[in-house]
Amino acid sequence: MREIVFDTETTGLNPATGDRLVEIGCVELINRVETGRTFHCYFNPERAMPFEAEQIHGLSDRFLSDKPLFAEQVEDLLEFLGDAPLVAHNASFDFGFVNWELGACGRPIIDLSRMIDTLVLARRAHPGAKHSLDALCSRYGIDRSHRVKHGALLDAQLLAQLYVELTGGRQIGLSIGETLVEETLVVATGHSVATSRTIRAIRPHVASEEELERHRAFIEKLDSALWLEGATG
């Protein structure tokens, strides 16, 4: 099963009020394993970068001035995404910006049925806890020491590891002669994600007649068993 984990950086919080997408990073998973294929691009937002946003991701007007427009890279992005489910943290935010940019350049928007929100998964798994990417990486022991500022590709790579943990852990799909049973995990927007769990055969814990006979024969050879001391016939 192919899935794409992605993250975005923007000039602000709302594309409807003029904010724009400035970076996207995507990581490909096949059966919950990173393939090494990624898509990463910066975009010229054609507007000034607010100071508050630059403090978060470090992307300045000067840095973005020679980057391509979203419309110039949209075909490569859509080709990479394909028809795979799309995983993001607080996914409605990222989908909102991507779909605004798609609409602005005359492309069909992405159906929200493809959206998998790891924030929803985390809230279900750990109600009442902190659900930021940093907090969840700490909870699951995911190394984020190299994360100084937000960056779309780096955050997507961290999120890919987190998504695997939230949906079964690093050993999902592994088995040694056991039976794998398919299950369905229903996540945000009703999207269904196939997963699996291992059903192991019941192991016998009762000694066989042959084992009992060997045990009796062994006991009879003992001259002075400690458990017989003081016993009366």
C-alpha atoms as one frame of an Amber mdcrd trajectory, in Angstrom:
protein
   0.000   0.000   0.000   1.408   3.378  -1.048   0.956   6.418   1.210   2.429
   9.914   1.156   3.335  11.747   4.372   3.685  15.486   3.839   4.137  18.812
   5.577   3.941  22.432   4.470   5.289  25.827   5.485   3.328  28.989   4.763
   3.320  32.757   5.187   0.548  32.541   7.786  -2.576  30.737   8.875  -5.260
  31.440   6.283  -5.026  31.345   2.481  -8.418  33.074   2.253  -6.841  36.236
   3.679  -3.793  36.231   1.396  -1.406  33.753   3.010   0.468  31.452   0.644
   2.293  28.133   0.563   6.101  28.511   0.547   7.390  24.957   1.047   6.174
  21.378   0.773   7.967  18.156   1.703   6.629  14.686   0.912   7.839  11.216
   1.924   6.729   8.011   0.208   5.759   4.951   2.264   5.076   1.493   0.893
   3.427  -0.782   3.460   4.459   1.691   6.172   8.137   1.592   5.178   9.982
   4.627   3.798  11.163   3.939   0.252  13.657   6.810   0.132  11.606   8.659
  -2.498  10.761  12.228  -1.537   9.434  15.405  -3.105  10.596  18.772  -1.788
  10.136  22.249  -3.174  10.188  25.906  -2.098   7.796  28.373  -3.713   7.887
  32.120  -4.300   4.710  33.352  -2.567   4.661  36.651  -4.483   4.128  38.526
  -1.240   6.160  39.638   1.754   6.981  37.134   4.489   5.591  38.232   7.880
   8.188  38.431  10.632   6.284  35.963  12.846   6.217  33.304  10.125   9.897
  33.752   9.288  10.763  33.201  12.946   9.099  29.771  12.749  10.572  28.383
   9.534  13.426  30.776   8.699  12.336  31.353   5.081  13.000  34.970   4.147
  11.832  37.100   1.224  15.360  37.084  -0.153  15.659  33.287   0.013  12.304
  32.734  -1.685  12.708  35.473  -4.319  14.289  33.182  -6.942  12.178  30.087
  -6.170   9.564  28.842  -8.660   5.879  29.650  -8.416   3.588  26.868  -7.231
   2.017  26.709 -10.704   5.436  25.969 -12.215   5.912  22.870 -10.042   2.333
  21.661  -9.676   2.543  18.883 -12.277   5.618  17.338 -10.635   3.893  17.530
  -7.250   0.674  15.918  -8.497   2.638  13.176 -10.239   4.444  12.354  -7.006
   1.247  12.361  -4.942  -0.603  10.141  -7.407  -3.810   8.770  -5.927  -2.258
   7.714  -2.600  -3.732   8.523   0.811  -2.103  11.682   2.184  -0.908  11.852
   5.793  -0.342  15.132   7.638  -0.374  16.472  11.198  -3.344  18.794  11.682
  -4.094  17.799   8.114  -6.946  20.254   7.478  -4.400  23.102   7.657  -2.055
  21.560   5.073  -4.906  20.421   2.816  -6.399  23.913   2.984  -3.259  25.527
   1.617  -2.511  22.867  -0.998  -6.083  22.940  -2.282  -6.120  26.750  -2.383
  -2.953  26.739  -4.478  -4.362  24.024  -6.758  -7.541  25.987  -7.293  -5.610
  29.193  -7.943  -3.769  27.587 -10.850  -6.823  25.853 -12.274  -6.188  22.319
 -11.021  -8.789  20.098  -9.314  -8.514  20.116  -5.536  -7.596  16.986  -3.576
 -10.569  15.085  -2.174 -10.603  15.197   1.612 -11.426  11.470   1.684  -7.701
  10.940   1.028  -6.764  12.804   4.213  -5.271  10.979   7.193  -4.712  13.240
  10.189  -2.078  12.072  12.676  -3.328  14.700  15.132  -6.660  12.856  15.277
  -4.843   9.531  15.703  -2.691  10.958  18.504  -5.679  12.422  20.362  -7.406
   9.053  20.254  -4.304   7.197  21.409  -3.299   9.687  24.122  -6.275  11.761
  25.294  -5.323  14.686  27.476  -1.622  14.589  26.499   0.349  17.058  24.399
  -0.057  16.364  20.681   2.490  18.615  18.997   4.965  16.905  16.679   7.782
  17.609  19.143   5.846  16.158  22.096   4.836  13.039  20.186   8.381  12.446
  18.921   9.564  12.579  22.535   6.824  10.156  23.604   7.814   7.605  20.946
  11.585   8.088  21.189  11.941   9.577  17.697  15.172  11.554  17.392  14.451
  15.204  16.568  17.743  16.665  17.806  18.487  18.024  14.316  15.198  19.975
  14.194  16.128  23.583  14.972  13.393  25.299  12.948  10.338  23.989  11.147
  11.167  22.550   7.733   8.646  20.771   5.521  10.770  17.810   4.429  12.377
  17.243   7.832   9.007  17.443   9.555   7.507  15.041   7.000  10.305  12.556
   7.702   9.694  12.806  11.461   5.953  12.515  10.886   6.432   9.382   8.786
   8.113   7.694  11.753   5.389   8.919  14.078   2.636   7.688  11.742   4.148
   4.201  11.748   4.187   4.217  15.551   0.596   5.423  15.776  -0.620   2.694
  13.430   1.150  -0.371  14.781   4.805   0.326  15.424   8.020  -0.411  13.581
   7.382  -4.169  13.436   4.010  -3.903  11.722   3.575  -6.599   9.124   6.402
  -8.804  10.390   5.687 -12.423  11.242   7.553 -15.671  11.834   5.164 -18.409
  10.892   2.163 -16.749  12.490  -1.133 -15.815  10.907  -1.618 -12.193   9.825
  -5.168 -10.951  10.124  -6.216  -7.852   8.191  -8.008  -5.122  10.125  -9.279
  -1.686   9.185  -8.367   1.479  11.060 -10.850   4.290  10.430  -9.218   7.685
  10.719 -10.118  11.314  10.074 -12.782  12.063   7.450 -13.820   8.420   7.374
 -10.775   7.284   5.397 -10.001   3.610   6.023  -6.429   2.449   6.464  -5.621
  -1.236   6.143  -3.468  -2.577   8.926  -2.751  -6.014  10.351  -2.211  -7.806
  13.595  -0.659 -11.166  14.344  -2.744 -14.033  15.695  -0.416 -16.660  17.129
  -1.444 -20.266  17.423  -2.323 -21.389  20.951   0.647 -23.120  22.527   0.003
 -26.267  24.586   0.950 -25.867  28.264  -0.094 -29.323  29.537   2.530 -32.076
  29.734   1.945 -35.029  27.444   1.637 -38.617  28.805   5.105 -39.362  27.535
   6.526 -36.356  29.401   4.680 -37.345  32.583   6.042 -40.897  32.378   9.602
 -39.647  31.925   9.110 -37.374  34.929   7.853 -40.247  37.140  10.810 -42.394
  36.082  13.213 -39.584  36.963  11.607 -39.057  40.401  11.881 -42.758  41.245
  15.651 -42.579  40.782  16.051 -39.955  43.480  17.325 -41.348  46.805  16.572
 -38.488  49.186  14.430 -35.801  47.604  14.248 -32.669  49.766  10.474 -32.428
  49.409  10.115 -35.922  50.964  12.021 -35.090  54.179   9.724 -35.368  57.198
   6.929 -36.912  55.145   5.069 -39.894  56.622   3.660 -42.765  54.635
